[in-house]
């Protein structure tokens, strides 16, 4: 991946911290002196609906949107959301998938079933694939809201951007009283990538 021309897709559901993640990434891009554009697409975010954020960074970014087949890296907070947006990825895209399932309304209502084999379907199409149970790590830290910074840790290690810049960005975006637990979550995600099956 070229760091001076990077298209990142962040997908999840409302309440998972996807928007805060995009703010940290935007801040990081500015520290690298990149042009950056962030665009958010909300479903019924307050009710657990789909939330998608495009983050584009590089020497010059002209459009805030990512078209199908243009995404370099997808950070998926939820399995089904990762599957929904798979058409936006390139063949050599990096996929970081949180192995968490949040039932959408049709499944809750009993009208549909949650699809099986999502991880297997994604893995077989992308060699640079990492699956992580970020929710379990967040629970160990006593705060399920730090799933996003666990995933950011995985992303940070995979992109190879100076770790200090990530930590600075987190501190500047997250409130002081929540910084300690978020930095611990980031560090655990950063370490956890050693167990992921990346082929970059």
C-alpha positions in Angstrom: 0.0 0.0 0.0 1.1 3.5 -0.7 0.9 5.7 2.4 0.8 8.8 0.2 -2.5 7.6 -1.4 -4.6 5.6 1.0 -8.3 4.8 1.0 -9.7 3.4 4.2 -13.2 2.2 4.8 -14.5 1.9 8.4 -17.7 0.0 8.7 -19.8 -1.0 11.7 -23.1 -0.2 13.5 -24.1 2.7 15.6 -22.5 2.9 19.1 -19.3 1.0 18.2 -17.1 4.0 18.0 -16.5 4.1 14.2 -16.9 7.9 14.0 -14.4 8.5 16.8 -12.0 6.1 15.0 -12.3 8.3 11.8 -11.5 11.4 13.8 -8.3 9.8 15.2 -7.3 8.7 11.7 -7.9 12.2 10.3 -5.8 13.7 13.1 -3.1 11.1 12.3 -3.1 12.1 8.6 -2.6 15.7 9.4 0.4 14.8 11.6 1.9 13.1 8.5 1.3 16.3 6.6 -1.2 14.5 4.3 -4.2 16.0 2.7 -7.2 14.2 4.3 -10.9 14.0 3.7 -13.4 12.1 5.9 -17.0 11.4 4.8 -19.6 9.7 7.0 -22.7 7.8 5.9 -25.2 7.0 8.6 -28.0 4.5 8.7 -30.1 4.6 11.8 -26.9 4.9 13.9 -28.7 5.5 17.2 -30.5 2.2 16.8 -27.7 0.0 15.8 -28.0 0.8 12.1 -25.1 0.7 9.6 -22.5 3.4 9.9 -19.8 3.8 7.2 -16.9 6.2 7.1 -14.6 6.9 4.2 -11.1 8.2 5.2 -8.9 9.3 2.3 -5.4 10.5 2.8 -2.5 11.4 0.5 -0.4 14.1 -1.0 -3.6 15.5 -2.6 -7.2 14.2 -2.1 -9.8 15.4 -4.5 -12.9 13.5 -3.5 -14.2 12.5 -0.1 -15.8 9.3 -1.4 -14.4 5.9 -2.1 -15.8 4.1 -5.1 -16.3 0.4 -5.6 -12.9 -1.4 -6.0 -10.9 1.6 -4.7 -10.5 0.7 -1.0 -7.0 -0.2 0.2 -7.9 -1.1 3.8 -11.2 -2.0 5.4 -11.6 -1.9 9.2 -14.8 -3.8 10.0 -16.2 -3.5 13.5 -18.9 -6.2 12.8 -18.9 -9.3 10.6 -22.0 -8.7 8.5 -21.0 -5.0 7.9 -17.7 -6.3 6.5 -19.5 -8.6 4.1 -21.8 -5.8 3.0 -19.0 -3.6 1.8 -16.7 -6.2 0.3 -17.3 -4.9 -3.2 -15.5 -1.7 -2.4 -12.2 -3.5 -1.8 -9.3 -4.1 -4.2 -8.0 -7.6 -4.8 -4.9 -6.8 -2.7 -6.8 -4.9 0.1 -6.0 -5.4 3.8 -9.0 -6.5 5.8 -9.2 -6.2 9.6 -12.3 -7.9 10.9 -13.7 -7.8 14.4 -15.3 -11.1 15.1 -18.4 -9.6 16.6 -22.0 -10.2 15.5 -24.7 -7.6 16.1 -28.1 -8.8 14.8 -29.7 -6.3 12.4 -33.4 -5.6 12.7 -34.6 -8.2 10.2 -32.8 -10.9 12.2 -34.1 -9.5 15.5 -37.7 -9.6 14.1 -37.2 -13.2 13.0 -37.7 -12.4 9.3 -34.1 -13.4 8.3 -31.2 -15.4 9.7 -27.7 -14.0 10.3 -25.5 -15.3 7.5 -23.0 -18.1 8.3 -19.4 -18.4 7.1 -18.8 -14.7 6.8 -15.2 -14.9 8.0 -14.4 -17.8 5.7 -15.9 -16.0 2.6 -13.9 -12.9 3.3 -10.6 -14.7 4.1 -10.6 -16.7 0.9 -10.7 -13.6 -1.2 -8.1 -11.5 0.6 -4.6 -12.8 1.6 -4.0 -9.8 3.8 -6.7 -10.7 6.3 -6.8 -10.3 10.1 -9.5 -11.5 12.4 -9.5 -10.3 16.0 -12.0 -10.6 18.9 -11.7 -7.0 19.9 -14.8 -7.1 22.1 -13.3 -9.8 24.4 -10.1 -7.7 24.8 -12.2 -4.6 25.6 -14.2 -6.6 28.2 -10.9 -7.7 29.8 -10.1 -4.0 30.2 -13.5 -3.4 31.7 -14.8 -1.1 29.0 -16.6 -2.4 25.9 -16.4 1.0 24.3 -12.7 0.6 23.6 -13.2 -1.9 20.8 -12.3 0.9 18.4 -8.9 1.6 19.9 -8.1 -2.2 20.0 -8.8 -2.3 16.2 -6.8 0.9 15.7 -3.8 -0.9 17.3 -4.1 -3.7 14.8 -4.3 -1.1 12.0 -1.4 0.9 13.3 0.9 -2.2 13.2 -0.2 -3.2 9.7 0.3 0.3 8.2 3.8 0.8 9.7 3.2 4.5 10.7 5.2 5.6 13.7 3.5 4.4 16.8 4.2 7.6 18.6 2.0 9.5 16.1 -0.9 7.2 16.8 -0.6 7.7 20.5 -0.4 11.5 20.1 -3.5 11.4 17.9 -5.5 9.3 20.4 -4.5 11.7 23.3 -5.6 14.7 21.3 -9.0 13.3 20.3 -10.1 11.3 23.4 -11.0 13.0 26.7 -8.3 12.9 29.3 -10.3 10.7 31.7 -10.6 8.0 29.1 -7.1 8.1 27.7 -5.5 5.5 29.9 -7.9 2.7 29.1 -7.9 3.6 25.4 -4.1 3.6 25.2 -4.1 0.2 26.9 -6.6 -1.1 24.3 -4.5 0.3 21.5 -1.4 -1.4 22.9 -3.2 -4.8 23.1 -4.4 -4.4 19.5 -0.9 -3.5 18.4 0.5 -6.6 20.1 -2.4 -8.9 19.0 -1.5 -8.4 15.3 1.4 -10.8 15.8 -1.2 -13.6 15.8 -3.0 -12.4 12.6 -2.5 -14.1 9.3 -1.2 -11.2 7.3 0.5 -11.6 3.9 1.4 -8.0 3.1 
